[in-house]
Amino acid sequence: MAGKEATVYIVDCGSTMGEKSHGRSQTNLDWALEYVWDKITTTVATGRKMAFAGVVGLRTDGTENLLDNEDDYAHITVFQELGQVLMPQLRKLRQDLVVSGTDGGDAISALVIAIQMIVATCKKLQFQRRIVLVTDGRSAMQADDLGDITSKLKEDSIELVVLGVDFDDAEYGFKEEGKDATKAENEAILRQLCDDCSGVYGTLVQAVDELGVPRVKPTKPVPSYRGMLTLGNPEEYDTALAIDVERYPRTMKANPASASKFVIRSDMAAGEATQSTHTIDGEEAAPNGTNDGLAAVKTARTYQVDDENAPGGKRDVDRDELSKGYEYGRTAVHISESDQNVTLYETSPSFDILGFVNKNQYERYLDMSRSNVIVAQRTNDKASMALSSLIHALYELESYAVARLVMKQNKEPRIVLLAPNIEPDLECLYDLELPFAEDMRSYRFPPLDRVVTVSGKVLTVHRNLPNDDLQDAMSEYVDSMDLSTFGQDDAGQPAEYGAMDETYSIMLHRINQVVKHRAVYPDTDPPPPYEVLTRYSQQPSELANTAHPSLSRLIQAADVKKVPPKARGRRYGRKDAPKPLSELDVGALLAQDSKRSSKQACIDPKNAIPEFKQLLQHAEELPQLRAACAQLKAIIFDWIRHSVGDSGYGRAVEAIRVMREEMAEVSVAAAPYNEFMRELKGTMLDGGLGGERREMWYRVRVNRLGLLLAGECDGGVSEEEGRAFLSAAPVAAAAAAQ
């Protein structure tokens, strides 16, 4: 369970905050609010009821606070009392935090108001208390009671954070030139106050620059197992080993915020959608009478069975009337609830070591789960000593332990691997789940360093195997792409580039960034992703330039040649026919055959598809393409007309498919194919191909052999016309006519 926290944000809204300093396109207030909104929206996103936040406006036009009857506390307004902040309060704060027209208001007095808010709300309860002051320090401050304020901050354990607009910070390397005397004096006062109460003092430049760096979310670990780690059976043998241990997750997957489906309430007018007083469930009123007018999409599930006597042939049944059925092949095997115990494998919580394995014999690809850490039971010195002995024994023998784990009563047992870990301040066991026999899939692949022929002969020199020159070139290229020393540390020394603690999940943090921005500014476009998220999403240009010579040598050694892209439109009139790998002129060889010399321009129905392709390869003009399509069309019509049943449909469908593919590659050949398909459909549905051929048209539709579309070939038809052509309406009409 997360701890309680209470934070009060003091935001300076004076007239000087409306200026645009140091060439920024935003006002100082809008720039400062980037930090405030980020912190508040992060708190809202957690949804924790004990994560309190309050907002106090400094140098506001009005005055509204507990001490507003005193002059020292004028122009200080409490916009948000200390409590849980939700979306309605967040939208209201956006309207309240605007630049005022006054310079009156004391930041020290605002601190007093914030302290009273925390004391009145938190009392003596255990809260993490914090006050964040955001100001430009350009109004007069009364520093007479700083000693009392410091004592109160220490007494109530309140952390003070002061962030100044363009404040000097030597550690961050920022200094504002030409600063007026009042601001310089106020900076000194606030710096001394933070030093006295052990607070945090900094410049807003650093705070805003670090907003893009994701913050690690602290979580309180929850044990998944508490019990005995045993070696042997302690109930039967005195020599058995039993250690009280606790098991906690070591790593967890961070998932992005999940989306839900909502609708605008139907009982509201369109203009009232943003003023609904209903909650997400649409049943209870929201605080302060504000919400977005959304209702959650609820799911209703009904179960029906066939019943001839019920209206519509279906009858609704309750879920309680249903019974479980286990699928066995294509049959559902029913097991009643009274017999469900036969499917339950009864187990009791246990953690038993089954044996040991050498560290070098374990393969890392066997890991099946996230890692967990096993430590001794807290405040149990005997267990700590016993577990430490086991850990050191495994470490010295370079071994792992294999154990059987049952976390809860009647839970399925798991086999885990226990690995020792020894650090100066931590000794523990890491565990990972291992696969069972049915989880293993064994695949055999040919070796990469040799070629085994069919006869069993082993070849180490082959055209598919790399030679020594290629091996050296690849090794050099890999070494030139090394990232382990490409980066630099703070001292300028070579360091790892893209270290693990500097890389972040783009999807996770980008979604959080967009959601938080849209919560505050619902009508504006989201900002671009932070640079820290996309920094390692592409190869560094300096490294690519360094590795380019090695890459060139690798390309030369591997004899890499660019593969030309597939021709989108094959032009008729191409006189260079494709050459076979054997470099033989197949056309000339076939022309020497006296039996085929008279058939060079005609397609043989017994070898229709290959000869149709050959005609297209040698076609030089559009009329030749039309002639080839006309010959294949006649053959297809003949196959369908003389088909006994559906015996000839398969050949006809394949020929249509080949014609469609070939014509799609020719830039101006959509017309011959589309004309052929329209004629085929009309002739077939009119009974001109030997009677009813609806089965053939069904196969054309199933194989999606419709007209060529504009996106597939020049001169094609639109998608709407293509769908209409394949519609079933003409088929039904033809059947009715017959």
ABEGO torsion letter per residue (X at the ends): XBBBBBBBBBBBABAAAABBBGGBABBAAAAAAAAAAAAAAAAAAAGBAABBBBBBBBGBABBBBAAAABAAABGBBBABBBEBBBAAAAAAAAAABBBBABABEBAAAAAAAAAAAAAAAAEABBBBBBBBBBBAGABBBBAAAAAAAAAAAAAAGBBBBBBBBGBBBAAAGBBBBGBBAAAAAAAAAAAAAAAAAGBBBBBAAAAAAAAABBBBBBBBBBBABBEBBBBEBAAABAABBBBBBBBBBABBBBBBBBBBBBBBBAABBAAAAAABABBAAGABBBBGGBBAGBBBBBBBBBBBBBBAABBGGBBBBBAAABBBBBBBEABBBBBBAAAAAAABBBBBBBBBBAEBBBAAABBAAABABBBBBBBBBBGBAAAAAAAAAAAAAAAAAGBBBBBBBBABBGBBBBBBBBBBBBBAABBBBBBBBBBBAAABBBBBBBBAABBBBAAGBBBABBAABBBAAAAAAAAAAAAAABAAAABBBAAGBBBBBGBAAABBBAAAAAAAAAAAAAAABAABBBBBBBAAAAAAABBBAAAAAAAAAAAAAAAAAAGBBBBBBBBABBBBGBABBBBBAAGBBAAAAAAABAAAAAAAABBBAAAAAAAAAAAAAABABAAAAAAAAAAAAAAAAAAAAABBEAAAAAAAAAAAAAAAAAAAABAAAAAAAAAAAAAAAAAAAAGAAGEBAAAAAAAAAAAGABBBBAAABBGBBBAAAAAAAABAAAAAAAAAAX
